[in-house]
């Protein structure tokens, strides 16, 4: 009996092992299949997006020689640094994860130093995605979800003024007491531009500058810029070729277009949940990826290839189109080559230098115009 029981137990363990192996193999095949499908879908969507950017787009660019001359490469150690602002003799970088820490450098980045902001007893440092902006003689620290704006003096690096008002998504200070912000009107489900004030709870809204297309959120998404030299606000859309130029009181000066021909945002929307919230159903076609305004000029990193560009050259560089801010007219374009296999993640122009951020590296270019 004991021998029979042992044989039966042994047979049971063998059968169980075989069944477990079969189930494990099936699960492994299912998981492997899901992984292959996910990777394939991602590669396919990226391929579609790349083809949309690479195809002929019915416009041409002008490329005068030697507009951006490489000058210096700086290893920032981490990729959380970004351009905060500049004076005539200094450039300031801020850090996404450490908003009280700044890098101060000369304009050529030959000499750098780390400095820390100081906060008065009444000022509160909010832990979160703070944005630091240096606009001499002031320093601003902004957080749109709390919401909170703080202001201090560049001379002593002390933050001592605090304001709490409407929630905002994007913000650019335009004076010691005022900032232009982009807010989301949750009732109308659309983006608006507004002006807020440090010494008042008043909010001046404009509901007509940002023109919605199929929706008021994704089709109006873009970049909010300010050029101190011309005192102009610029809003550049991500997914269409429109530029809005305003004064600091939110008066529309003109609308213009970038070089390409995509005037309608190519955004496919889908319902996210039962409440009716919407989301992107597939990756959108980017028209303008990054931009900045300086020296009376608008610099736009375009995502689209011109008819007179070679695909291999376009893929190995970031193309920057330059426009006059006085009327929005196109001037010329130049390339910023990829660095160590990376595209630029952001760029800024200060004086006659362009600062391009590649992962954890800062590439300083001298501009010959």
Secondary structure, DSSP 4 states (H G I P E B T S, - for coil): -HHHHHHHHHHHHHHHHHHHHHHHHHHHHHHHHHHHHHHHHHHHHHHHHHHHHHS--S------SSSEEEEEEEE-SSS-EEEEEE-SSEEEEEESS-TTEEEEEETTSSSEEEEE-EE-TT--PPPSS-EEEEETTEEEEEETTTTEEEEEETTTTEEEEEE--S--SEEEE-SSSEEEEEEEETTTTEEEEEEEETT---EEEESSSS--SS-BSSTT-EEEEEETTTTEEEEEESSSSEEEEE-TT--EEEEEE-SS---S----EEE-STT--EEESS----SEEEEEEETTEEEEEE-S--TTS-HHHHHTEEEEEEEETTT--EEEEEEEE-BTTB--SEEEEETTEEEEEETTEEEEEEE--
